């Protein structure tokens, strides 16, 4: 069982991801903004982070840069409703990039792949 952090400003997405990943046997903590994410990251160790690229008025890409500096060994899956961010150099700090979908197979496959590499 892995300890995962889901960071997304949409409550429905957080709930959906948490439910699906808990069904896979993982422990999941969720939050909706940068400040809470940083607080959690300073107090807990996570095996993997799932990060939304756009957090209300905040940039998930900026948070990704901070995570890369402070938790460099923790794999990060970057999620977005748009595939265009794949070409953004800032997104390349992530270990995987998944376009949001109602079908979570791609996300779950990336979680499995990255945890197997750890």
TABELJO-V20223 format. One record per backbone hydrogen bond with DSSP energy under -0.5 kcal/mol. CO is the residue of the C=O (numbers start at 1). NH is the residue of the N-H. If there is no record, write none. Layout:
BEGIN
co=CO nh=NH
co=CO nh=NH
END
This chain:
BEGIN
co=2 nh=4
co=2 nh=27
co=3 nh=47
co=3 nh=48
co=4 nh=29
co=5 nh=7
co=5 nh=50
co=6 nh=8
co=6 nh=31
co=7 nh=52
co=9 nh=11
co=10 nh=14
co=11 nh=15
co=12 nh=16
co=13 nh=17
co=14 nh=18
co=15 nh=19
co=16 nh=20
co=17 nh=21
co=18 nh=22
co=19 nh=23
co=20 nh=24
co=21 nh=26
co=22 nh=25
co=26 nh=28
co=27 nh=4
co=29 nh=6
co=31 nh=8
co=33 nh=37
co=34 nh=38
co=35 nh=39
co=36 nh=40
co=37 nh=41
co=38 nh=42
co=39 nh=43
co=40 nh=43
co=40 nh=44
co=44 nh=46
co=47 nh=75
co=48 nh=5
co=49 nh=51
co=49 nh=77
co=50 nh=7
co=51 nh=79
co=53 nh=60
co=53 nh=61
co=54 nh=56
co=55 nh=58
co=58 nh=55
co=58 nh=60
co=59 nh=63
co=60 nh=64
co=61 nh=65
co=62 nh=66
co=63 nh=67
co=64 nh=68
co=65 nh=69
co=66 nh=70
co=67 nh=71
co=71 nh=74
co=73 nh=75
co=75 nh=49
co=76 nh=78
co=76 nh=95
co=76 nh=96
co=77 nh=51
co=78 nh=98
co=79 nh=53
co=80 nh=100
co=82 nh=85
co=83 nh=86
co=84 nh=87
co=85 nh=88
co=88 nh=91
co=88 nh=92
co=89 nh=92
co=90 nh=93
co=91 nh=94
co=96 nh=78
co=98 nh=80
co=102 nh=104
co=104 nh=108
co=105 nh=109
co=106 nh=110
co=107 nh=111
co=108 nh=112
co=109 nh=113
co=110 nh=114
co=111 nh=115
co=112 nh=116
co=113 nh=117
co=114 nh=118
END
